[in-house]
Amino acid sequence: MAKIIETRDIQKTYRMGNEEVRALKSVSISVNKGEYVAFMGPSGSGKSTLMNIIGCLDTPTAGTYILNNKDVSDMTENELAEIRNKEIGFVFQTFNLLPRASCLENVALPLIYAGFGKSDREEKAYETLKSVGLGDRVHHKPNELSGGQRQRVAIARALVNSPSIILADEPTGNLDTKTSYDIMGLFDELHQKGNTIIMVTHEDDIAHYAHRIVRLRDGLVETDAINANPSQAHKQFTSSSFE
């Protein structure tokens, strides 16, 4: 399997006044194309810092980060922005949708930065919304949707550029149990289609949908283990397909 992510001795130190906080002490992990990985750990473990570095939202203080055969450790902010737009699809706990824009406009947004023309943007955004079960909601605004539907719009926006990896930060944090399982079922389907997914969560039941769980503690990898029996809990609530 081709390696898509590799961190070598990644360290991150924040300066707060006169104090230094070592959020990551030394983290070396690799993720292959098509893997589905969950990062777990208590508050202060470094999982969010690691997610930000992998998502090119932050840079390491020391160490090397290779994303899709590119060393992004020392890139400029403009270079990182380009990598984020081409290589990474983000899904956030709070959805981060533009409230006055339609679903179609929200999903098409990354394509503007990628240089697509309007008709191509709209066609691609519509097809992606259809693929997550929202083909009949393209002209709705976010406040006209349920929480689960909003998260589906956010997932469609993450997918529209055909990124190398999908990064999901607490993707079910604002959802009830049934909707959470529904969304995790959608992530299952995306993974089965070949997408590489990395998820940060503090919830054990959500982490167990992933096929590999990396647990961090005090800025170090505590355990990194294959999950032999990924959860199928969502199937008790839904047997529908999102094709």
N, C-alpha and C positions, 0 to 999 in steps of 0.2 A: 504493500500500500504506500502511496506517495505521502510524504510528510508535508503537512500544510502549515503547521505552527511548530516552532522550536524556540524555547527560551533556555539560555545558558547562563546560570548563575546570576539571574536577574535580581537586582537590589533596588530599593527605593527608600530614600530618606527625605523626610520633610523637616524643614526648620520652622519651629514655632517659637518666636522670640529668641531666647538664648538656648532653647532646648531642641535637641534633634530627636525625631521620632522615626525609628526604622520600621516602616510598614512592611517591607519585604527584605528579608535578610539574605536569602540565597535560594532562588527558585529555578529549578531546571525541569522542564516538562516538554513533551512533544505530543502533538495531536495529528493523527493521520486523516487524510481526505475521507469523508464519509462517516467519521466517528460522531458519537453523541455523548458529550461529556458534561457532568455537573461539577461545579466548584461549590464546596460547602465549607462551613467553619463559623465559629462564634464571632460576635462583633469584635473588630480589632484584629482578626486573624490574618487580614491581608487579601481576602478574596476579591473585594471590590477594587482594590488597587491593582491587583493582577488583571482583573477584567478590563480596567481602564487602559492598561498598557497593551494588552492583547488587542483591544479595540482602537488603538492608536489615538486615544483621547489624552494620553499622558506618555511621558518617556521615562525610561529607567535611569536611575542615578549611576548604575554600573551594570555590566553584563550585556548580553547580546540577545536581540529578538529578531528571528527570521520568520517572515510571513510570506508564504508562497514563493520561496526562493529569493526574497528581497530582504536585505538587512535594513530594518526600519528603526534601529536603535537610536541613530543620530540624525534622523531626517528633520528638515525644517518644518514649521507649522503648515506652510503651504503644501509641502510634499505629503505630510501626514493627512491633510484634508483630502487630497486627491486619492490617497490609498484608502481612506475611510469610505469615500464615495464609490470606489470601484470594487473593493474587496470585501467590505463588511456591511451586513444588514443588521441594524439594531432594533431590538424589541425591549421597551422599557415598562416598568411597573405602572407608571402613570400615563402610558400610551403616547404622550407628547404629540398629539394631533393639533392641527390648526383649527380653532373652533369655528371660524367663519367660512372655512373651505369645505367643499363637498368631499365625500370619500374618494371620488375619482381624482380630485385636485390634490388631496393629501398623499395618495399613493403615487401620483405622477411627479411629485416634488423632486425626488432624487434624479429623475430623468432630465429635469431642466439643467441641473449642474453637469450632467453627463453629455449635454449638447444635443438631445433629441428634439426634433421638430414637434409642433403641437399635435398633429394628427397621429404621429407615431407614439407620442407620450400617452395620449388618450386611449389608443388601441391596446398598448401594452398594459396600462393601468387597469383597464376594464378586464382584460384576460386574467390578470393576476387576482383581481377581486373575485372573479368567477371561480378561480381555483381554490379560494378559501371560503366558498359558499356565500358570497355577498354580491352576486351578479345582479340581484334585484334591489340593491341599496346604493348604487353608485352615486346618485344625486342627493342622498341624505347628508345632513351635517352631523358631526359627532354627537351633539346633544339630542339628536333624534334616534340614537342607537342605544342598545343595552351595553353594559360593561364588556360582556363577552364579544359583542359585535365590534366594539371599538378596538379591542385587542386584535381581532381578526384584521381590521383595517391596518393596524400597526404592523402586523405580520406581513400583510400584502405589500406594504411600503418597504419592509425589509427585504422582500423577495424580488422586487420589481427590477432591480439592476443585475439579477443573477449573480449575487456575491459569492466569494469563496467560502465565507463562513457567516453563520447567523449567530449573533450574540444576544442572549436573552437575559436581562437583569431582573430577577424576581418577577417573571412574566405573569404569575397568578396572584401577586401580592394584594391586588385590589379587587379580587373576584371571589364569589362564594364557591363552596365546595363543588357543586355540580358543574358550574361554569368553568372552574379550574380544570376539572377532569376533561371537560369538552375541549378546552384549549390544548391540554397536554396530548389529547388524542390527535389533534391537528399537527402538533409537533412530531408525533410518531409517524404520521403519514409523510410529512416533509422529509424526515430522516429516511424513510423507506424509499423515497424518490432520489436519494443520493446526496441530500444536503448535509453539510457538516454543521453541527449545532453545539454551541457551548452555552451553558446556562449557569447563572449564579442563583442559588436559593438557600434559605436557611431551613426550609421545610423538608423533613425526611421523606414524606410520602411523594412529594414532587420530585425530589432528587432521584428517587428510585425508578422514574421513567427513563432516565439516562442509562446508557449501556456501560458507562464507566464513571466512577465517583472519585474525585480528588478532594481530599479534606486538608484544609490548611489550619495551622495554629501558630500564633506568634511569628508570623512572617515566613514560615517554613512549610513545606509539604509534609503533613503528618502521615497520610496514607494515600495511595493511588492504586485503586483496585477495580477490576472488571466486575460489573454487576451481572451476575449469571441469569437472574430472572427479572428483567425490567417489568415494572408494574403494568398491569392491564386494567387497572381499576375503572378507567373511564368507560370500559365496555359494558359495565352494568347500567350506565346511564344512556349510552347511545350506540347504535349499531349503524348509523348513517355514514355515508361517504361524503367527502368534501370535494370530490372531483368536479 
